[in-house]
Each structure stands twice: as C-alpha cells, then as structure tokens.
C-alpha cells in the first residue's frame, strides 16, 4: 500500500465514523470468525463487524494505528499483525504482532498483548516493511508472513506460532517485486503467493488488481501460468476491476468447508457508493490448478440445472404439448416459413393447481414451468458474501420453499418466511450450492440435491457428489 500520510488520515476518518450497514474500509485484513461474528480490520486502527457476513458495521478494535493489518486464528487465540508506519514516504517501516483471546471488544477477555516487532525496513534497503499477510501452513503447521510494497521486494519470514515472534535465526527471503499486500495459500502440494499489483489510493483512478504465482517450495521461486517469476514482475490475474467496482486489492482467503471458499478484498472505489473504498467478498474458484475470482450471484431468470444429469428443476405439473410442425419429410420447401411461438405462461397456468405444487427434475424444454426468477429477498440478513434470495416461478409469485420433512415444494405466494429464503454459493469448481436459510423444525444445514434423475429433495451437502451441485442457465 503506497500512500501518503494525508491519504492515511482521510482513510482513518472514513473508517472511524458510524457506517451502519456500509462496508467502508481500506486495506482490510482477512475476515476472521469469532464467537459467531465476523471481523476485519483496516488501515487506521478501526474495522468492521458482521453478525452474518453480509451486513457490516463499524466497531472492530485494534490498537497501534498504522496500516494494512492481517489477522488469523491459531488454536484458541487470535494473532493480529499490522504495519506500524502506514506507508511513510521514506519507507522506514516496522511490522508488529499481538495476541488476543477474543476479537469482541465487549468481552471481559478482550485484551491485546504488547506488540512485538517482527520485521523492519531502514529506508535504504529495497523493501518497505508494511502490508503483512500471514498463513499457517496446513501441511507443516509452520507460520509464515509476507510483507512489502511496490517500492522494492516482497519478503517472506517465518514466525513462531506460539509466541508470534520472528522465528529464531530466520532471515527474510525475497519472493516478488513490484507488488504489495501479499499473502500465501497452500493447496494440493503447491504454495500460492497472491499479491496486489498496480497503483492504489487514487479512488476511481486506482489500477489495483490481484495476481498469483505458485511454487512447490514455500521460499519460491513463485512462477505464473506462463513460467514467469514474480521476482521478474510475473503474476497470473486473479481479480481485476469489475464494472463500477474499481481496483481490487488486499486479498484474504477464507475456507469455509470443502468446496466452499471465499476471498476478501477491498475495492479502491465503489462508484455507486460515492467512490469510497469498500469491503468485497467473492467466491474463490479453482481452475486448472489456479485460483480465480468467482461471481456474486446475479439476479435474473434461469433454468436451474442439476449437474447430476443436466436435467432441469420444474413444477410437477402435466406437460402441455405445443402445436406440432412439419418434420421436413416429403414437405415442400418453397412455402413461407412461419415461426412457431414459444409456449407462454398464460397458455398453461390455468391448468395448474392453485395450492402447493411439488417439484421434479426433467428434460429442459424452455417451458414456463421450468423458468425461475431469482432476486435478492426483501430481507436484511445474508451470509458471508451475499444476501438471501427468493426463487419464484417466472411471471408468478409461486415460491420455492423448504418443508419440515426436508423436502422442497412451491407455495402460492412469497411471505418472507425463512424457509423461503435461499443461499446460493458458487463452489470452488464453478458450480453452485443452493440452501434454504432454515429447514423448519430442524437444526441441520441441508442443501438442495438431486436424489435421482427426477427427484429433488434436501440433504446434507457433499462436495464430492454431483447430486449436490447446480448450474444456472440464463433464460
């Protein structure tokens, strides 16, 4: 994060004042869960708290000021790391670590330990000690920290996971150049170095984007998809500007469960929110061994397609035939061609029951009983990275709902009941999981599954089974 003190102060005041439901933050740490709530810290000392991962409020607390913190849970404690200087023009910096039993500032156990310096820069070397990113290696249990800004090298050091201090005898290793706000991930024998490239802190003119390289060794070399080293400026694109969301940076990795991963970041400017820097949460998709940003689900009308067989979710109603046309056998070809109009909702709805209608899975024929309109539900709650959605048959108010018997049906109208609210997660393979907010009279988390070629139901999610996965085909 290469910014001036003036810019730092502006960001601090942006965070410090009340921002009810508004995710204004700069340089956010990786999102961490603590006692059922989510926390992220930003430049200036403040941060955000969310009860559901969707609606965020100011109020997270960390001492030390400075810039670009990171956070991680290790055992039953939380380690918070930050750059004390905040991007000073002379590039003299220090990175410090501190522990807390909880991130909840209202808890009697809330008490940060004295900060410990783990890295410094003297203003003359080719490194700026700022922008830390931390990873506990799931393969070895060792704790690693990367740091550095665009002005010089990104460096790697090892910390003691018990004390948070620099590992005795450890020396920094250069792993990248011309990037900042780095962090590490491990997956399937590879270490991935994610870093932010481009310029920051210029609002809608910022060119921030996140790139990645990988290595079989934690110390590198980190190469991109065409074999270029990140020490030579390499890096495969992970996420760049998207529409009115300008300049993504400060990647954080959140692994919720097998097949469900998220990335946290900030956008330098959200044009729809006054050009402010805002928190972003996106699905993380793995493609050919590389991480790439997925998509927040977009409202629209879709075929909901089962990955199991490619069949479509539909109302269990009698199939209404369309007028047959010439098949071309022995027919004259010099007659005028007349389009066959597609079947309309008005053509069939009068034949449907008016109460509850069951569901099935069948061949997709682009018929009204197979087309679903999905929109953000008029509800203030959500989940990590998205709101809850309502799923209705296109052109009607007929609504998808979960039952107490762990089945899925449609009811005549949307009421906003929690069993009519749906979570839609893009999975790491690019497909989707569909889950009701609650299953009535059940404490279980169940997902929409195809238990057979023609039967949808609710059951526990299994990423290894195509029964649990769905695609959405725009109508």
C-alpha positions as MATLAB code, in Angstrom:
seq = 'XXXXXXXXXXXXXXXXXXXXXXXXXXXXXXXXXXXXXXXXXXXXXXXXXXXXXXXXXXXXXXXXXXXXXXXXXXXXXXXXXXXXXXXXXXXXXXXXXXXXXXXXXXXXXXXXXXXXXXXXXXXXXXXXXXXXXXXXXXXXXXXXXXXXXXXXXXXXXXXXXXXXXXXXXXXXXXXXXXXXXXXXXXXXXXXXXXXXXXXXXXXXXXXXXXXXXXXXXXXXXXXXXXXXXXXXXXXXXXXXXXXXXXXXXXXXXXXXXXXXXXXXXXXXXXXXXXXXXXXXXXXXXXXXXXXXXXXXXXXXXXXXXXXXXXXXXXXXXXXXXXXXXXXXXXXXXXXXXXXXXXXXXXXXXXXXXXXXXXXXXXXXXXXXXXXXXXXXXXXXXXXXXXXXXXXXXXXXXXXXXXXXXXXXXXXXXXXXXXXXXXXXXXXXXXXXXXXXXXXXXXXXXXXXXXXXXXXXXXXXXXXXXXXXXXXXXXX';
ca = [
       0.000    0.000    0.000;
       1.972    3.041   -1.238;
       0.097    6.028    0.210;
       0.781    9.391    1.818;
       0.089   10.367    5.423;
      -2.664   12.684    4.167;
      -4.349    9.797    2.422;
      -3.957    7.677    5.542;
      -5.732   10.251    7.683;
      -8.561   10.507    5.189;
      -8.997    6.751    5.255;
      -8.880    6.697    9.056;
     -11.693    9.198    9.425;
     -13.687    7.320    6.780;
     -13.487    4.175    8.957;
     -13.895    5.781   12.361;
     -17.252    7.424   11.889;
     -20.509    5.500   12.010;
     -21.160    3.448    8.916;
     -24.211    1.442    9.768;
     -24.563   -1.314    7.224;
     -21.929    0.243    4.968;
     -18.732   -1.736    4.420;
     -16.375    1.240    4.108;
     -12.810    0.133    4.783;
      -9.339    0.348    3.275;
      -6.705   -2.412    3.291;
      -8.905   -4.966    5.107;
      -7.424   -7.923    6.916;
      -8.548  -11.434    6.104;
     -12.023  -11.919    7.574;
     -11.919  -13.940   10.808;
     -14.826  -15.529   12.683;
     -15.030  -15.121   16.462;
     -17.925  -16.320   18.637;
     -20.392  -16.351   15.763;
     -19.453  -12.956   14.315;
     -17.101  -11.885   11.537;
     -14.314   -9.316   11.947;
     -11.996   -7.458    9.601;
      -9.525   -4.690   10.456;
      -8.357   -1.828    8.259;
      -5.838    0.950    7.967;
      -6.051    3.475   10.790;
      -6.929    1.147   13.654;
     -10.618    0.536   13.091;
     -12.510   -2.231   11.428;
     -15.848   -3.856   10.739;
     -18.061   -6.419   12.469;
     -20.854   -8.505   10.950;
     -23.285  -10.933   12.537;
     -23.990  -12.689    9.242;
     -21.140  -11.816    6.852;
     -23.361   -9.618    4.678;
     -24.300   -6.511    6.664;
     -21.261   -4.828    8.211;
     -20.932   -2.251   10.978;
     -18.082   -0.239   12.411;
     -16.767   -1.213   15.813;
     -13.883   -3.656   15.454;
     -10.926   -2.530   17.575;
      -7.186   -2.993   17.356;
      -4.510   -0.753   18.860;
      -1.412    0.506   17.101;
      -2.882    2.534   14.248;
      -0.702    2.138   11.189;
      -1.802    0.377    8.065;
      -2.859   -2.762    6.264;
      -3.305   -5.320    9.077;
      -3.928   -9.038    8.828;
      -5.483  -11.473   11.288;
      -5.570  -15.223   11.867;
      -6.938  -17.611   14.470;
      -4.357  -20.039   15.882;
      -5.740  -22.504   18.397;
      -7.996  -20.543   20.747;
      -6.222  -17.202   20.210;
      -6.163  -14.518   17.545;
      -2.966  -13.091   16.094;
      -3.247   -9.584   14.627;
      -0.393   -8.159   12.535;
      -0.004   -4.605   11.267;
       2.439   -2.187    9.683;
       3.177    0.479   12.264;
       4.210    3.275    9.925;
       1.460    3.281    7.335;
       3.354    3.892    4.116;
       5.751    6.674    5.089;
       7.488    8.459    2.241;
      10.961    7.416    3.415;
       9.975    3.727    3.504;
      11.186    3.211    7.039;
       8.788    0.685    8.489;
       8.050   -1.907   11.117;
       5.642   -4.827   11.322;
       4.282   -5.895   14.688;
       2.262   -8.828   16.004;
      -0.047   -9.050   19.015;
      -2.410  -11.624   20.514;
      -5.935  -11.533   21.894;
      -8.211  -14.212   23.346;
     -11.184  -12.657   21.559;
     -11.928  -10.037   18.920;
     -15.146   -8.960   20.639;
     -14.420   -5.544   22.226;
     -17.326   -6.017   24.669;
     -15.925   -9.259   26.102;
     -14.186   -9.246   29.512;
     -11.441  -11.330   27.852;
     -10.704   -8.611   25.285;
      -7.107   -7.574   25.924;
      -4.340   -7.269   23.342;
      -0.832   -8.317   24.319;
       2.075   -5.931   23.939;
       3.055   -5.714   20.252;
       6.230   -7.436   19.101;
       8.350   -6.182   16.187;
       8.979   -8.957   13.652;
      10.262   -7.027   10.615;
      11.719   -3.597    9.855;
      12.979   -1.565    6.904;
      15.555    1.208    7.218;
      14.604    3.340    4.234;
      17.699    2.395    2.250;
      17.157   -1.279    1.507;
      14.987   -2.471   -1.359;
      11.990   -3.253    0.843;
       9.237   -1.463    2.746;
       8.113   -3.196    5.972;
       4.367   -2.805    5.581;
       1.360   -4.757    4.213;
       1.763   -8.036    6.128;
      -0.058  -11.216    5.145;
       0.019  -14.331    7.337;
      -0.546  -18.056    6.681;
      -0.460  -21.064    8.997;
       0.782  -23.829    6.710;
      -1.793  -26.663    6.898;
       0.849  -29.049    5.601;
       3.539  -28.375    8.219;
       1.974  -26.225   10.974;
       4.600  -23.522   10.401;
       3.626  -19.835   10.442;
       4.717  -17.617    7.552;
       4.476  -13.887    6.925;
       4.952  -11.968    3.684;
       5.312   -8.197    3.533;
       6.448   -5.347    1.316;
       5.101   -2.723   -1.055;
       5.511   -1.722   -4.667;
       8.710    0.101   -3.683;
      11.050   -2.897   -3.666;
      10.831   -6.583   -2.842;
       8.083   -8.596   -1.207;
       9.715  -10.678    1.517;
       8.950  -13.887    3.394;
       9.772  -14.582    7.041;
       8.831  -17.362    9.455;
       7.171  -16.635   12.796;
       6.805  -18.737   15.905;
       3.132  -19.827   16.076;
       3.306  -19.929   19.887;
       4.830  -16.512   20.575;
       4.160  -14.568   17.380;
       7.841  -13.572   17.341;
      10.261  -13.905   14.455;
      11.490  -17.495   14.354;
      14.949  -17.594   15.876;
      17.643  -17.428   13.213;
      15.173  -16.763   10.390;
      16.272  -14.411    7.621;
      13.947  -12.687    5.111;
      13.712  -14.197    1.629;
      12.794  -12.108   -1.426;
       9.849  -13.696   -3.260;
       8.371  -10.970   -5.513;
       8.864   -7.452   -6.881;
       6.640   -4.508   -7.958;
       3.624   -5.649   -5.942;
       2.262   -5.325   -2.406;
      -0.376   -6.528    0.041;
       0.731  -10.133   -0.373;
      -0.361  -13.335    1.318;
       0.033  -17.100    0.935;
      -2.187  -20.144    0.427;
      -1.413  -23.854    0.283;
      -3.316  -26.365   -1.859;
      -2.539  -29.802   -3.266;
       1.230  -29.574   -2.857;
       1.526  -26.005   -4.133;
       2.194  -22.759   -2.295;
       0.435  -19.789   -3.869;
       1.694  -16.223   -3.456;
      -1.087  -13.713   -4.004;
      -0.169  -10.059   -4.295;
      -1.691   -6.760   -5.331;
      -0.306   -5.132   -8.450;
      -0.864   -1.620   -9.795;
      -1.494    1.717   -8.117;
      -3.655    2.457   -5.095;
      -5.166    5.303   -3.153;
      -6.376    7.326   -6.139;
     -10.051    6.430   -5.921;
     -11.635    5.644   -9.261;
      -8.243    6.093  -10.972;
      -6.538    3.324   -8.973;
      -5.275    0.393  -11.041;
      -5.073   -2.211   -8.266;
      -5.515   -5.883   -9.247;
      -4.594   -9.178   -7.601;
      -2.140  -11.607   -9.223;
      -0.736  -15.007   -8.244;
       2.263  -17.263   -8.710;
       2.928  -20.715   -7.286;
       5.810  -22.856   -6.090;
       6.409  -26.310   -4.653;
       8.636  -24.656   -2.041;
       7.458  -22.031    0.437;
      10.550  -19.931   -0.346;
       9.850  -19.932   -4.094;
      10.531  -19.249   -6.853;
       6.897  -18.296   -7.492;
       6.051  -18.664  -11.176;
       2.892  -17.694  -13.013;
       0.972  -19.691  -15.634;
       3.495  -18.900  -18.378;
       6.545  -19.607  -16.202;
       7.481  -16.021  -15.394;
       8.855  -15.467  -11.908;
       7.196  -12.973   -9.579;
      10.736  -11.735   -8.920;
      10.635  -10.594  -12.542;
       7.205   -8.989  -12.324;
       5.186  -12.104  -13.197;
       1.752  -12.995  -11.886;
      -1.437  -14.554  -13.240;
      -4.570  -12.417  -12.872;
      -6.946  -13.420  -10.066;
      -9.306  -10.450   -9.962;
      -9.395   -7.017  -11.605;
     -11.819   -4.092  -11.823;
     -15.422   -5.206  -12.340;
     -17.854   -2.645  -13.691;
     -18.318    0.083  -11.076;
     -16.075   -1.697   -8.552;
     -12.631   -0.263   -9.209;
      -9.208   -1.522   -8.135;
      -9.488   -4.737   -6.066;
      -6.620   -5.445   -3.674;
      -5.570   -6.903   -0.303;
      -6.651  -10.495   -0.917;
      -7.672  -12.667    2.041;
      -8.512  -16.388    1.866;
     -11.490  -17.820    3.767;
     -12.026  -21.581    3.638;
     -15.498  -22.337    4.995;
     -15.637  -26.053    4.183;
     -14.610  -28.433    1.448;
     -15.640  -26.921   -1.859;
     -16.771  -23.601   -0.353;
     -14.081  -20.922   -0.304;
     -14.268  -17.134   -0.363;
     -11.872  -14.276   -0.955;
     -11.993  -10.978    0.889;
     -10.588   -7.780   -0.569;
     -11.310   -4.110   -0.904;
     -12.237   -2.116   -3.957;
     -10.394    1.178   -4.150;
     -13.618    2.809   -5.303;
     -17.242    1.751   -5.459;
     -18.733    4.270   -7.882;
     -22.241    3.541   -6.595;
     -21.160    4.445   -3.039;
     -19.552    7.793   -3.704;
     -16.251    6.341   -4.878;
     -15.423    5.122   -1.379;
     -13.137    2.191   -0.653;
     -15.349   -0.758    0.315;
     -15.067   -4.351    1.505;
     -15.676   -7.035   -1.115;
     -16.315  -10.767   -0.698;
     -16.271  -13.081   -3.717;
     -16.355  -16.842   -4.245;
     -12.964  -18.425   -4.866;
     -12.937  -20.791   -7.842;
     -10.080  -23.140   -8.757;
      -9.464  -23.589  -12.485;
      -6.662  -25.783  -13.827;
      -4.851  -25.510  -10.513;
      -5.109  -21.716  -10.262;
      -7.313  -19.543   -8.044;
      -9.637  -17.099   -9.775;
     -12.400  -14.828   -8.511;
     -15.896  -16.203   -8.910;
     -19.065  -14.169   -9.189;
     -21.581  -12.863   -6.694;
     -24.820  -14.402   -7.902;
     -26.706  -12.058  -10.225;
     -30.455  -11.601  -10.207;
     -32.259  -12.903  -13.271;
     -34.425  -15.607  -14.799;
     -32.769  -19.005  -15.146;
     -33.052  -22.670  -15.851;
     -31.854  -24.374  -12.639;
     -29.874  -27.309  -13.990;
     -28.784  -30.357  -11.996;
     -25.136  -31.235  -12.539;
     -26.040  -34.892  -11.923;
     -27.641  -35.364  -15.332;
     -28.214  -31.941  -16.817;
     -31.951  -32.068  -16.212;
     -33.919  -29.019  -15.027;
     -35.810  -28.218  -11.845;
     -39.505  -27.864  -12.716;
     -43.022  -27.810  -11.341;
     -44.567  -31.261  -11.150;
     -47.479  -30.383  -13.466;
     -48.930  -32.068  -16.535;
     -46.852  -31.445  -19.623;
     -48.722  -29.272  -22.122;
     -47.855  -30.059  -25.697;
     -47.130  -27.352  -28.245;
     -48.646  -27.478  -31.755;
     -46.695  -29.931  -33.877;
     -44.970  -28.706  -37.025;
     -43.795  -30.265  -40.290;
     -40.815  -32.549  -39.774;
     -39.466  -31.978  -43.261;
     -40.181  -35.443  -44.645;
     -41.802  -35.036  -48.053;
     -42.812  -31.477  -47.314;
     -42.465  -28.723  -49.940;
     -39.654  -26.323  -49.078;
     -40.890  -23.371  -51.099;
     -43.683  -22.403  -48.715;
     -43.256  -19.340  -46.446;
     -41.524  -20.109  -43.138;
     -43.645  -19.139  -40.144;
     -42.126  -19.012  -36.660;
     -43.684  -21.229  -34.003;
     -44.393  -19.007  -30.965;
     -42.874  -20.298  -27.713;
     -45.220  -21.567  -25.063;
     -46.385  -18.794  -22.736;
     -47.302  -18.882  -19.060;
     -50.873  -17.869  -19.928;
     -51.154  -20.952  -22.133;
     -50.649  -23.364  -19.235;
     -51.148  -21.752  -15.828;
     -54.934  -22.225  -15.933;
     -54.346  -25.977  -15.839;
     -52.150  -25.907  -12.718;
     -53.331  -26.409   -9.120;
     -53.701  -23.233   -7.086;
     -52.214  -24.538   -3.826;
     -48.911  -26.217   -3.075;
     -47.243  -27.833   -6.094;
     -44.442  -30.356   -5.824;
     -41.229  -30.303   -7.822;
     -39.437  -32.725  -10.069;
     -36.435  -32.765  -12.399;
     -36.941  -33.256  -16.125;
     -35.686  -32.578  -19.640;
     -35.328  -28.845  -20.182;
     -37.755  -27.719  -22.885;
     -37.741  -23.940  -22.264;
     -41.291  -24.174  -20.902;
     -42.896  -21.835  -18.339;
     -42.866  -24.479  -15.587;
     -39.044  -24.650  -15.845;
     -38.113  -20.963  -15.634;
     -37.193  -19.404  -12.299;
     -36.746  -15.740  -11.406;
     -34.194  -15.227   -8.638;
     -33.904  -11.889   -6.832;
     -32.490  -10.508   -3.590;
     -35.116  -11.176   -0.959;
     -36.559   -8.142    0.856;
     -34.676   -9.203    3.968;
     -31.883   -7.521    5.906;
     -29.866  -10.655    6.608;
     -27.473  -12.648    4.496;
     -24.447  -14.922    4.654;
     -20.741  -14.454    4.023;
     -20.607  -12.766    0.641;
     -24.265  -12.485   -0.312;
     -27.882  -11.754    0.580;
     -30.579  -14.385    0.785;
     -32.583  -14.840   -2.401;
     -36.176  -15.611   -3.222;
     -36.767  -18.093   -6.038;
     -40.130  -17.808   -7.806;
     -41.537  -19.293  -10.969;
     -41.050  -16.649  -13.650;
     -44.101  -14.435  -14.104;
     -45.737  -15.602  -10.860;
     -45.359  -15.280   -7.106;
     -45.122  -19.077   -6.747;
     -42.173  -19.584   -4.414;
     -39.622  -22.292   -3.710;
     -39.796  -23.390   -0.055;
     -38.298  -25.972    2.297;
     -40.581  -28.173    4.394;
     -40.245  -29.675    7.872;
     -39.922  -33.085    6.186;
     -36.727  -31.886    4.454;
     -38.455  -31.714    1.094;
     -38.695  -28.850   -1.368;
     -42.013  -27.583   -2.754;
     -43.575  -24.471   -4.217;
     -46.168  -22.421   -2.360;
     -48.602  -19.951   -3.954;
     -47.002  -16.750   -2.624;
     -43.796  -15.373   -1.137;
     -44.248  -14.354    2.504;
     -40.627  -13.800    3.522;
     -40.662  -16.828    5.810;
     -37.105  -18.097    6.438;
     -37.849  -21.416    4.715;
     -38.471  -19.365    1.539;
     -35.040  -17.663    1.672;
     -32.192  -19.307   -0.225;
     -28.430  -19.122   -0.012;
     -26.570  -19.539   -3.313;
     -22.829  -20.267   -3.065;
     -20.564  -20.628   -6.066;
     -18.321  -23.603   -5.322;
     -14.620  -23.990   -5.994;
     -15.335  -25.909   -9.227;
     -17.599  -23.123  -10.537;
     -20.922  -24.901   -9.912;
     -23.391  -23.819   -7.228;
     -24.865  -24.957   -3.937;
     -28.468  -23.959   -3.129;
     -29.508  -23.985    0.550;
     -32.603  -22.802    2.452;
     -31.952  -20.368    5.276;
     -33.649  -22.856    7.588;
     -35.365  -26.210    7.378;
     -38.438  -25.893    9.661;
     -38.174  -27.794   12.953;
     -34.635  -28.863   12.128;
     -31.244  -27.649   13.255;
     -29.492  -29.226   10.275;
     -27.890  -27.379    7.373;
     -29.337  -29.047    4.290;
     -28.894  -28.305    0.601;
     -30.989  -28.854   -2.491;
     -29.960  -32.175   -4.044;
     -30.995  -34.453   -6.858;
     -31.593  -37.797   -5.170;
     -32.405  -39.355   -8.550;
     -32.824  -38.318  -12.139;
     -36.289  -36.938  -11.401;
     -36.427  -36.252   -7.641;
     -35.256  -33.067   -5.876;
     -35.007  -33.088   -2.087;
     -32.986  -31.622    0.789;
     -29.971  -33.441    2.230;
     -26.532  -32.830    3.684;
     -24.118  -31.216    1.257;
     -21.369  -33.413   -0.190;
     -18.931  -31.602   -2.475;
     -17.788  -34.908   -3.951;
     -21.288  -35.671   -5.245;
     -22.760  -34.079   -8.372;
     -26.162  -34.668   -6.760;
     -25.471  -31.572   -4.632;
     -24.416  -29.232   -7.433;
     -26.389  -26.969   -9.749;
     -25.838  -24.607  -12.643;
     -27.883  -21.584  -13.667;
     -28.582  -21.071  -17.371;
     -29.825  -17.590  -18.203;
     -33.222  -17.644  -19.874;
];
